């Protein structure tokens, strides 16, 4: 599933995975032969004799545990321990046989009530925690970030086992002696265990691990300064340097490491980029076109011939400025002459044009979903695009066809790539990293 991000205006797209459906009840289609399941599919009772190891009554949840999150958790309350108290909670895979207990088969895990042991694969048992019986509530969870299966009893963490968790895993319960009865909670009501506290603790652990990575004291200063240089914030850069006594720490990137974002390259046409940004801020799009024709006539002509994104954004901005001034007839005329040729060029441009033209349909466009086009932040995006265009004309840059990037952009790309790779190596498990949500101040896995 795709969506536009923050009204970027340049067709910027971000992948957003759909929310996974979590288990909601027991799956009666994979129910063991010795179980009776309640009509709400949340209670199970054992009706067998429990005489040997292949007459277990086991049953999985109706869906596997969601894996695109940091933690998954469910609970089971023992209503009746039955004759031997052989109740079990855990996780099993697609190949699990419902006549066996969780933990007795490969890639399955089970915390057993009769002996308090943890079984994980082919009946291998480890001393683990206390036994549990009638009235006890036990829980099982998966910490995808730590690759850990963990268990709880009566609201307290018992412990966990680190393993190479291979999904999909289904929440599973097992019963194995007469009259055993349990009730499962997949989140329909509050859990006995404070799973949110564990989630917060895990996030804090991951955050501290990141913060403990040593960095040079001057790295923040260098990154900020390179950002201001790259985007042509000339006055802010001067004030930034003045605040540091006219000096700044040495850059931490050599020209070779910095690639297209070297200090010299970022200094290219700094005064011109400053003026162009100011013209955009002032709403003087005609002035921007005039300066680009004066300073970069050949490059601008090439952009116009190919109906480039820079030309498109500038024409859109001119239209928006006319709307801001209330010159609606002029805006309509401009749209017919300058914007109409862009329709059909690309799906992203078509979507953006629809947003721009929709401004005409409202008496108070500042109160509509298209209001982002009228805000300062949007004009800054246009100015950033022009800044990138000017930097791309630097004759000292390699002919790669790619727009030059600031050091900060490269660091964010590297962060995104590393977290995506980490998730791949983790079997696609764990929260999906979203740089957009991070920059908007939201919580995010991977920190």
N, C-alpha and C positions, 0 to 999 in steps of 0.2 A: 504494500500500500504506500502511495506517495502523497505528499501534501506540500503546498508552498510554505516557505518558512518566513514568517514575520513580514509578509508583504515586501520581499526583497526587491521586486520590480525587475530583476534581471533573469528571472526564470530559475533562480536558485531552488534546488529541490533537495529534500532530505528524506531518506528512507525511514519509515516508522513501522515497526513490526506490529501486527495486530495482537491484541491482548489474548493470551492463552486462556482457554477454559480450564478451570480447576475441577477436580473430582467433587461431586455433590452427593453421591449415594453409592451403595454397594451394587456391584454388577451381578445381577441374578443369572445372567446368561453364562457366566463362568463360575457358578456356585458349586461348591463341593456337594457330593451326594448325601452327606450326613448333616446338612444344615437346614433349618427353617428360618426364613427371612421375613421380617415384619413388612406390612404393607407400605410403610414409608421408606423401606430399604435402608434403614439405619441400625436395625437390631438383628442379631443372629444368635440362634440357639443350636447347640449340638445334640443330635438325636442318635448317634451311633454308640458303639460299645467301647471304642478306643482300645482294641485288643492288639493291634500291630501298627507298624509305621506307615502303612498305606491306606489307613482309613481316617485320615485327618479331614476335618471340614474347614477348608480355607476358602477365602473369597477376596477378590481384589476390588478396588474402587472402580467406578465406571469410566474413569479416564486416568492416564498417567499423571504423575506429579508434574506441574508446570516447571519448565527448566529455564525460562528466560526471566529469571528473578534471582535474588540473592539467597532467599530461604523459602522452603516449603515445609509445612507442618500440619499434622492432624492428630487426633486423640481417640482413645478408646476407654470406656468405663466398664469395669467388670461388674455386672449385675449379679452374677452367681458364678462362683469358682467351680461349681460342679464337684465331681468325685475326686479329681486329682489336681485341678487348677492348672491345666495345660494350655492356658490361653497365651497367645502370642501376637505381637504387633511388629510390623516392619514394612519392608519394601521388596517387591519381586518384579521380574521382567516379563516380557511377552511369552517366554517359553515355560513359565512356571506351571507345574502340575498342581491342581487344587486338592489333590489327595495327600499333599505333603505340607509340612510346616515351613513358613518363611525362615530362611537360613539353612535349610537342608538341601538346597539346590544351588548350582552355580549362579552368580550374580544376583543373589537374594540375601536379605539381612533380616534377622528376627531376634527380638528381645523376649525371652521366655519367662512366663510367670512362675512356673513350678520350681525352677532352680536359679533364676536370676541371671542366667548366662546369655551371652550374645553369640548367636550362631550366624556364620556368614560363609556360605558355600560348601556344599557337600557335607553338611553336618559338623563342620569344624566349630568347636565351642571354646569360648574364652570366659573366664570369670569376669563378671561385668558389674552387676549391681544387686540391689535387694530383690527378693521375690515380690510378687504382687498378687492380690487376692480380691475377694468380694469387697466392693466399695472403693477400690483404688482406681484412679484415673491415670493412665499411662499415655505417653505421646511419642511420636516418631517424626523426625524431620530430616531434611537434606540441606546442608549448607553448601551450595554450589561453589561459592567463592573459595572455601577451604577444602572442597572435595571431601566432605565429612558427613557420615550418617550419625545422627545423635538421637538420644532417647531421654524421656523425662518420666518422673513419677510424682503424682500429686502436686504438680506445679513447680517441682524442683528438677534441675538438670541432673541426670544420672551420669552421663558421659557420652563420648562419641568414639567412632572408629574412623581413622583416616584410610581412605581407599581410593582407587581409581574408579570413581562412580561412573557407570556406563548407563546412560538413559536410552529409552524411556523406562522408568521404574514406577510401578503402581503401588499406592498405599494398600496394605494387605493385612488381614487378621487371620489367625488360625485357632481352631478349637479342637480338643482331642480327648475329652473325657465326658461321660454322661452328665447332662443337665447344665453344662457350661453355657453362659449367656452373657453377651456383651452388647454395648451400644456405642456406635461410632459418631464422632463429631468432626465433620469436614469444614467447620467454620460457621455452621448455622447458628451457633450460640458462642458466647465467649469461652475461650480456652482456659483451662486451669493454669497452664504455663504462660508466662508473659513473653510470648514470642516476639513482640515488638521491642521489648527491652534487649533481647538477644540480637535482633536485627540492628538496633542502634549500636550495640557493643561491637558487632562485626564491622559496621561502617567506620566506627571510631578506630578500630584496629587497623583497618586498611588505610584510613587517612593518616594515621601516625606513621605507618610504614612508608608512605609517600613523603611525608614531611621530614623523615629521618634521612632521606637521601642528601648527602652533603653537596652544597653548591658554593661557588665563589661569592664572597660578599658583594662583588660588583656586578653580578649577573643581572639583577633586576634593573639597575641603572642602565646597563648596556642595552638591554632589550627595549626599555622604554625609549631610549635615545634613538635607537635604530628604527623603531616604529614611527617616531615623529619625523625623522628624516625621510623615511620611505614614503609616507603619505603627505609630505609637503607642508606640515604644520610649522612653518618657519618661525612665526612669532612665539608660539608655545615652546619651540625648541630653544630659542634665544632666552626665554624666561627660565626654562629648565636649567640651562647651562649657567645662567647668572645666579640662580639659587644655590649652585654648587661652587661659587667663587670663580666662575669662568673656566673651571677645569672639570674633567670627568675621568672616571677610571678607564683603563685601557680596554678596548673592545676584546671580547673573549673569542672572537672568530677570526681566523686567518682569512685572507682573500680566497684561498682555495676552498676552505670550509664554507665560506659564506656564499660561494657560487654567484648567482645572479643578484644577490642582495649585498654585495660588498659595500663598504662605507663610501667609496668613490662613486659607485653606481647610484647609491641612494642620494648623493649630493647632486646628481645630474639635474639640470634645469630647475633647481630648487625655487628660485624667484618666480619663474614662470608658473610652476605648479601652485605656488602660493597665490598668485594672482587669479588663476583659473578657479581655484577653490573659493576664493572670495567672490568672484562673479557668480558662481553657482549659488552661494549662500544669499547673495543679493537678489537672486531671481533674474539676473541678466543673462539669459541664454543666448541672445543675439551677440552679446559681448564675447561669450565663450567661443561661438562660431567664428567671430571676427579674429580673435587672437589665434585660434587654431589654423585659420587660413593664412595668417601672417607668418606664424612660426613653423608650421608643419604642413605646407600646402600639398606636397606630394603624398604624404602619408594620409592626410585627410581625404584627398581625392580617392585613394584606394579604398578607404573605409566607406565612402559614399557609393562607390561603384558596386561594392559587395553588400550594401545595406547592412553594415555591421551593427553590432550591439551598441557601440558607442553612439553612432548616429541615431539609432532608435531611441536610446535613453534620453538623448538631448532633445529630440523632437517631442517625446512624451513630457519632459520637464517643461518645455515651452508651453505645451497645452495646459499643463497643471498650473503654471504661473498665470495664464489667462483666466482660468477658473477661479483662482485665488482673488484676482482683481475684479471678479464679477463680470468680466467681458465675455459673456457666454456666446454671443453671436460670432465674435472673432474666434473663439475656441472651436466652434462648430466648423467654421470655414477652414481653420488651420488643420483640424482633424481630417477634413475631406481632401485637402491638398497634400499634407505631409505625412499623416499617419496611415491613411488608407492603403498606400503601396506596401505597407509592412504586413497587412493581413494575409495569412496563409504561409508566411515565411517559416514559422516554427510554432509548435503548440505552446511553448512557453511565452513567446511574444504575443500570441493570440490571447492567452489568459490575462496578460498584463494590459493589453489594449482594452479588453473588456472591463477591467477594473477602472482604467482611466476614463473611458467613455461613460461609465456608470455614474461618475461625478455629476454629469449633466442632468441626471434624472432626479436629483434630490434638491430640495429647497435649502436644506442645511447639511451639506456634504460632510462637515466636521463631525456629525453625529452618526455616520454610517460606517459599515465595515471597510469602506475604501478610504477612510480618514487618514490612514497611514501615509497615503500619497501626499498629504498636505503638511505633514510633520517635518521638523528639522532633520530627523534621523534619515528620512528617505532622500532628501537632497544631498546629505553627506554620502550616501551610497552612490549617487550619481557622480559626485565629486571624486570619490574613490576610483570609480571606473575611468574617469578622465585622467586621473593621476597615473593609473596603470598604463593607459594608452601613451602618455607622454614618456614614461619610463621605458616603454617598449621601443621607443624611437632612438634610444641611446646606441650609437654606432659601435660602442665597445662591448655590447652584449653579444653572446653567441647567437647564431641564427637558429634557435630552437623552436621558434614559433610560440613559445609559452610566455605569458606575462610574468614579469619579475615579481618576486614575493619578498615580503619583509621577513626578518628573522623570527618574529613572533608567529607569523602565519606558518612558517616551516615547523616551529616547535609544536603548534597545535595540530598540524597534519601528522607529525611524528607521534604525538600522544594518541590521536585517533587510530592510527595504523597499528601501534603497539597494543592497544587495548582490544582492537578487533582481532589481531593475531593471537593474543592471549586467549580470547574466547574460542577461537578455532581450535587451538591446542587443548582446550578444556572440553572438547567434544560439543561445542556449541551451547554450553551451559552457562548460566549466570546472566545477570542483567545486560541488556543491550545498551552500549554506551551511546549517549547522545550529546554531542558537543553543544548543540543548540540549547538543550535544557540546562546544561551547566552554565552557559553564559547568561541564561535568564534567571539564574539563582536557584534552580531546582536541584533536588537530591539526585544523585546518580551513582550507579554501581561503577566499580573500577577505581574509585578514589580510596 
